[in-house]
Amino acid sequence: MKLYDEATTTPEKTIEPYYEPLPPPYIGLVERQAGATVTVAEAIKAIAAGKPEVVQLGNALGGQLRILVFKDEGTIEVSAPDWSETLHYPMTAFSGKLGPKLREGDLQIPEGIYKVEHLNPNSAFYLSFKLNYPNAYDRARAAEEGRTKPGGDIFVHGKNVSIGCVVVGDDIIENLFYWVWKAGVSNVQVVIAPYDMREGRNSEYEGSIPQPWYIELCDTIEKALTVQ
């Protein structure tokens, strides 16, 4: 394209390229010195000092916390009985594909209904909490199919790298970490769904998964998603 008129040599108006500025990297509130560890209490104190709005929501939990993970949409929803609204956050990384986790190393994010086992303030991915995958249902299906290594060590964590975990970034993991602590790990339910079944079921997709029990699993997930 010419930037001037040859007859007059008058420069045409140029259009400067526009770039959406990248947000500055989030600086986590929980500081760890090289080679040092922090306690859960220290992590909670740091988050509380920097995020009064998270503390306020924590104080209004009503004793229960629900985290819904939608793999296809790449989003999570967080709700509590006494909150006036549901919070929505994006996942910051994804691995594998839609469908259940079957074996160690398959990079799949599990699908099902899980509990939280413990909080980890010294995660390689900033902060995390561990899910009870494989749960009883996962173990039973693995035993039926002779799968002896269904995998494990599935966490919800920060940063932006996944090898089978639910990843939400450093800012949001601080919020979740605090709320899980406030509710108590035994009072947290994490539902991981292949897609948001509240919008209707995708029978074509579900039928494409070869495991004969998969539609039954999706039935269970749908019921968990629709519980108020």
N, C-alpha and C positions, 0 to 999 in steps of 0.2 A: 504493500500500500504506500502511495506517495504521501509524504508529510508536508509538501508545499505545492503551490500552483506554479507550474513552469513559466507561465506568462508573466506573472507578477512577482514571482519568488517570495510571495507572502506566506509565511508558515501557517499551515492549518493548525487549528486547535488540537493539541494532543490530549489523549485521555490517559491519565495516570492509572497504572494497574492497582487494583484494590485487593488487599489480602485481609481476611478475617484474622485479627490478632489472636494468637494462642493465649489461653489463660496462663498466668504464672503457675509454676508447679506448687502443689499444696505442701506446706511445711507442717508435718505432724506435730501434735501437741505433746506426745509421749516421747521423751528424749532418752536415748540409751547411749552411754559412752561405749567406745569400742571394747569388746570383750566383756562388757558388764551386762547384767540382767536387771529387770525391774519386776516388782510384784504386781499382782492384779490391783491391789489397793493403791499403789503408786500410779498406775495407769489411770485408774478411775479418778483419782485426785487431779491429775493433769487435765483430763478431759473435762471434768466438772469446772475447773478454774477457767477454761477457755471457751466453754459452750454452755452458758446459762440456759439457753433455750432447750438444749438436750436434757439438762437436769429437770427443767420444768415439765417436759413431756414424760420423763422418767417417773416423776412424782405422781403423775396422773395415769399410770399404766393400768391400774385396777388388778394387778397381780398376774396378768397373762400377757403374752406377746406372741403375735403370729407373723411369720415371715413367709411370703409366697414368692417363689422363683419361677419365672416363665422363660424357658430356654429359647424358644423361637422368637419371642419378642425382645429378648435381651434385657428384661426389666425385673425388678423385685418390688413387692408391695409390703409395707409394714403397718400393722394395725394393733390396737389394744382396745379392750372393752370400753374404757372410759375416755378414749380419744374422740374428738369430734370429727376427724377426717382420717383417711388412709394416706400414708406417705408413699410416694413413688420415686424410685431411684433406678438409674441405668446400671447394668453390669458393665465392667470395664475390660473384661476379657472373656473368652469362650474357647473351649476346646472340645474335640470330638464332634458329634452330630446329634440329632434328635434320636431318642431311643434310650433304653436302660443301660446302666453300667453292668458289664458281665464279668470282666476279669481284670486282674492287675495289669496295668500298663496300657489299657485300651483308650486312655485319655477321655473317657466318657464322664460327663457329669451325671450322677445318679438321678433316678426319678423315683419318687415315692414320698412317704411321710416319715419325717425324722425328728429326733430329739437332739438336744445339745448335751454333749458329755462334759466339756470343760472349756474355760477361757484360756487363751494363750497370749500373754502380753509380750512374749519374746519371739514372735514368729519371724521367720525370714522374710515374710511378706507384711511386715509392720505389726499388725494385730490380727488375731484370728479367734475363731471358736470352732471346736471339732464337732462334727455330726456323727451319729451312731450308725453310719453305713459301714458294713452291711447290717441291716436290722434283721429281725426274725424272718420277715417275708423274703428278703434278699437271700438269706442263708438257706432257706427251705428250697427256693427255686434253684439255687446253685447245686444243692445236694441232689435234687431230682435229675439234673442234667450232668452230673459228674464233674462239675467245675469246682476244683479244690482251692483255687486262688481267685476269689471274686474281687480282690482289692480291698483297700481301706485308706485310712488317713485322709478323709475328705473333710475339708474345712471351708468355712466362709472367711475370706481374708481380704486384705488390702492389696495395694499395687495394681498392676495391669497384666499379669501373667497367670495363665491357668493350665494345669495339667490334669484336670478333672475336678477342680474345686470351683466354688461360687466366688467370683471376684467382683468387688464393689469399689475399689479405690480407697485411699487412705482417709479421706475426709469422711466418707459414709461408714467405713468400718469403725471409726471412733464412735459414731452415733449408735450403731448396732451393738458394739461391745458394751457400751454403758447401759443400754436398755436391757440386754440379756443379763448383765450383772444385777440390775435393779429388779428385774422380774424374778430372777433365780433360774438357773439352768433347767430345773425340772418343770418350769412353767412356760417353756418356750416350745412352740411347734413350728417346724420348717417344712413346708410343702414344696417339693420341686416337681414341676409339671413340664411336659414337653411343649405345651402351648396353653393359652388361656381357654380352657374348656367352658368357661362361663358364656362364651360367645357362640357355643355350639360345638358339637363333636365332629372331628375330621375322620370319618370311617375309612376313607381311602388311605390316609397316612397310617392309621393304627393297624389296618390290615396288612400293610407292607412290612411290618416288623415280624420276623419269623417265629419269635417265641410264642408258643400257644397261650401262655398266661398273660400276655401283654395287655390285651383288651380288658381283662379282669383288673389288672393294675390300674389302667386308665379309669375304670369305673370307680375304684377306690379313691383315686386322686380327685376325680370330679366331685365326689361327695364331700371330700375335705375342703375343696375350694368353695363350695356353696354353703357351708356351715357358717351361720352368722354368729 
